[in-house]
Amino acid sequence: CCPGPLTLDTTALAPGETTTLTFELSMHPGMDGPHDLAVHVPITSADGTEQLTVDVVGDFR
């Protein structure tokens, strides 16, 4: 599968706020079925920078 570019609705959040992360998945012929993807999102806060890992699991067809 080929994930497309990641898009965030809002990139600056106050505590308690949320945003939506979207991306498109393109499947080459024969590549459909169960997948387990990890999306790594850099997070910058007053304490420094860390990485949030979002697991995306599904049966994509």
N, C-alpha and C positions, 0 to 999 in steps of 0.2 A: 504494500500500500504506500501511497505517497501523500503525507499530510501537506496541506497547503499552508499559506502564511497564517500566523496567529493574529487575531484581532481582539483587543480589549476595549470594552465600551468606555471605561474611565481608567486612567493610569495613576491618578493621585487620589488616594482614599483616606478619609479620616477614620479613626477607630470605630468599628461597628458598621461601616459602610461596605457595600458589596459591588462587584462588577461582573460582567459576563465575558468569558473567554470563548471565542468561536474559532473553528477551523474546519476546512473541508478535507475529506479523505477521498482520494481517487484510487480505485482498485484496478490493477492490470488484469487481463483475462487469466483466470485460474488462481487469483490471489484472494478471492473472497473467503469468508469463513471466520472462525474465531481469531481475534487479535488481542494483544495486551500491549498497549503503548504507554510510554512515560513521557509526559510533557514537562519540561523544566522551565520554570518561570523565575527570573531574578527578582528579588524583593529588596528594596532599599528602605530602611527605616532609620530612626535616630540612633539606633544601636549598631548600625552598619548594614552590610549587604549579606543576604543569605539566599538560598535557592529553595523554592517551593516545588515539589514534585507532584504532579497531578496524574494519577493512573486512569487511563481510559481503556475499559474492557468491554468487548461486545462481539457479536456475531454479525459482521458486516457483509451485506449482500447487495 
